[in-house]
Structure formats: C-alpha cells, structure tokens
Amino acid sequence: MNHRIEHDLLGDHPVPNEAYYGVHTARALENFPISNIPISTYPSLVKALACVKQACAQANKDLELLSAEQADAIIQACEEIRAGQWHDQFAVDIVQGGAGTSTNMNANEVIANRANQLLGRPLGSKAPVHPNDHVNMGQSSNDSFPSAMYIATAVHAKQRLMPAVQAL
C-alpha cells in the first residue's frame, strides 16, 4: 500500500505515505487544480508561512498554551522549512479561493507532520502535534495567509531593491 488513510469531517481519504501534508491538502489537490502551479514555486511565500507559524508557536509557548515539547518541535520544523527543506510538500495550487485556507492548511499539515516525526511519531499521527489544534492555534487563514504574503513581498522587494540601492 503506497498511501495512508486519514480522516476529516468528510470521511476517510488516502494520502501518499511519503507526504508530509495531510488530508486537507490531498483534497485541495483534487478539488482546486486551477493553474497547476504549486505554492512551492514561490519559496519566499513558503518561508514566510513558516515565519508566521514559528512566531505563533513561540508566542503560544510563552503564554503556556503549548507545551515546550510541542512548541519546540513546531519551531524546529519551521526553521527547517525556512532553511529550504520540505518545500516540495507545499503542493496546493497558488490560485485558489477562500482567503488562502488550503495554503494555510497545507502549511499546518507539513509542520505538524514534521514536528511529530521529530518527536518519534509517524507521518499522519496528529499527536502530540495536531495541525489545527497546535500549529494553527489562535490563528485564522484570514490573518496568517495575508501576513505571509506581506512578509514574502517585503523579502522579495528587498532582494530586488538592495542591488539597485547599492548601484546608486
């Protein structure tokens, strides 16, 4: 068998065994093949999503809403993503409706699965780090996705602007 079965509110759904994403992303891949350009095509966006999730995990740790074990695993997963790892797992289409919900969930699932793997759990386990309950704690797609877009845009602008400023 080359897939695991994950469950959501719509029922059971297959997810490739090697995937760090989960059931929400698998459904989005099937339901929203709009441009056939995955968000991984934009590494600055993927890194910016990890920045947002990492900052939230640190804040939730400081507020004692996440255990140190959960937060530290989430933070390490985000640092790996910011360093360029796991980008191929950010697979949802760049064009989508719904304020970036599928992109946000793709990030939550990849981060949670990597965090759980760091804690010795298999992909798809959802414990001790759950994509919604822990990685997305206190966030909304209406906030986290636009924040990531602003960060990615600022980083991209800086990368293009600094050579021009230096040339001046």
Secondary structure, 3 states (H helix, E strand, C coil): CCEEEEEECCEEEEEECCCCCCHHHHHHHHHCCCCCCEHHHCHHHHHHHHHHHHHHHHHHHHCCCCCHHHHHHHHHHHHHHHCCCCHHHCCCECCCCCCCHHHHHHHHHHHHHHHHHHCCCCCCCCCCCCHHHHHCCCCCHHHHHHHHHHHHHHHHHHHHHHHHHHHC
